[in-house]
Amino acid sequence: MAEPINRQTDSQLQEAIPHYSLRQLSQYFLKLGTLGFGGPVALIGYMHRDLVEERGWISEADYQEGLALSQLAPGPLAAQLAIYLGYVHYHILGATVTGIVFVLPSFLIVIGVGWAYTLYGGLTWMQAVFYAVGASVIGIIALSAYQLTTRTIQKDRILWAIYLIAAAVTVITESEEVLLFLVAGVVVWLVKAPPKHWWGGNKLLSLAGLPLVPTLATMPAATPGILWTIFTFFATAGAFVFGSGLAIVPFLYGGVVKDYQWLSTEQFLDAVAVAMITPGPVVITTGFIGFLVAGFPGACIAAIATFLPCYLFTILPAPYFKKHGKQPGIAAFVSGVTAAAIGAITGAVIVLGRRSLTDLPTVLIALLTLALLWKFKKKLPEPIVVLAAAIVGLIIYPLTHP
């Protein structure tokens, strides 16, 4: 009886040994942060395609656990998933390095754009570029949502029901409800792996003790000033806003435009446009806003304050997910949350499509993007498609909006 146990242990140890170095993983996320267009939906799709399917660095189970945790914890989805995937084999060091290199390229880009914005008094060409790029991005994220759906949901009726409900709720409310993710996880858990003892003993209940609900009580005191105000506001945004990076936009608008009156509505929309047409996480728009409010120090503080909560709320629960995630009850819970998350992502595609596809040219651009990526798949890089769309926008926008 001892021999099979030893074999199983050796197999588990073998699976725990990474087939890649931290340097290789860092280079991948640096490249993704530099060239990864399409927002959170597309970015998490790229991670699955590249790290799970093509390279085999991350297992399907680890990816789904990371996606579930990223949906349950507050903060930007793509950045959280990148941090978790860095944690899988290289723990806190891996999570820290991957988080930094993933966010850094887009941060530097928005700093450059912010400098040009303040120097020349606005981005008059931005509307033309965003007109076409926004439509092209819809095609990119639609394909990513389709691929995630077909790989994850498969033929499971319960997961399909959860997926469709989550998609419908997202379309109707135009927001992502974390309560829906929790309920979905509990439903699948109760159906597929019901607990033997309802009161105590089940380790799924230990998830209730994870620090998924953020608190700002540990923030250090500081002297009053604009930089401290920026820090507290953006830390609050990063700590209390759930869902994808796009979910933070309404919160930012209320504070930046209405409460503090740092920017005009037009400037705020420019900031969102900058985030959408630059690679990396959409929430990097906070760096652009911080730059407009208080220059380079403001940009740094806004970005750090936004990403620090999501970093902490990813690495703190990560050991629990790694240790207990393979148990039947927790695995069922994670599969339910994942189904709801992908449903919400699909719903977000529809919501964003209604906002970006405003006329026939934008619809045609989205469909052409989808068709090209579907036909050529890995042979046609998404950044090339986005660049082509930007050029098309500069040409046709003056014709359609005289």
Secondary structure as GFF3:
##gff-version 3
##sequence-region A 1 402
A	DSSP	alpha_helix	2	16	.	.	.	ID=ss1
A	DSSP	alpha_helix	22	35	.	.	.	ID=ss2
A	DSSP	alpha_helix	39	47	.	.	.	ID=ss3
A	DSSP	pi_helix	48	54	.	.	.	ID=ss4
A	DSSP	alpha_helix	60	72	.	.	.	ID=ss5
A	DSSP	alpha_helix	77	120	.	.	.	ID=ss6
A	DSSP	alpha_helix	126	152	.	.	.	ID=ss7
A	DSSP	alpha_helix	157	173	.	.	.	ID=ss8
A	DSSP	alpha_helix	178	192	.	.	.	ID=ss9
A	DSSP	three_ten_helix	203	209	.	.	.	ID=ss10
A	DSSP	alpha_helix	226	240	.	.	.	ID=ss11
A	DSSP	three_ten_helix	245	247	.	.	.	ID=ss12
A	DSSP	alpha_helix	248	253	.	.	.	ID=ss13
A	DSSP	pi_helix	254	259	.	.	.	ID=ss14
A	DSSP	alpha_helix	265	277	.	.	.	ID=ss15
A	DSSP	three_ten_helix	282	284	.	.	.	ID=ss16
A	DSSP	alpha_helix	285	315	.	.	.	ID=ss17
A	DSSP	alpha_helix	318	324	.	.	.	ID=ss18
A	DSSP	alpha_helix	328	356	.	.	.	ID=ss19
A	DSSP	alpha_helix	360	376	.	.	.	ID=ss20
A	DSSP	three_ten_helix	377	379	.	.	.	ID=ss21
A	DSSP	alpha_helix	382	400	.	.	.	ID=ss22
###
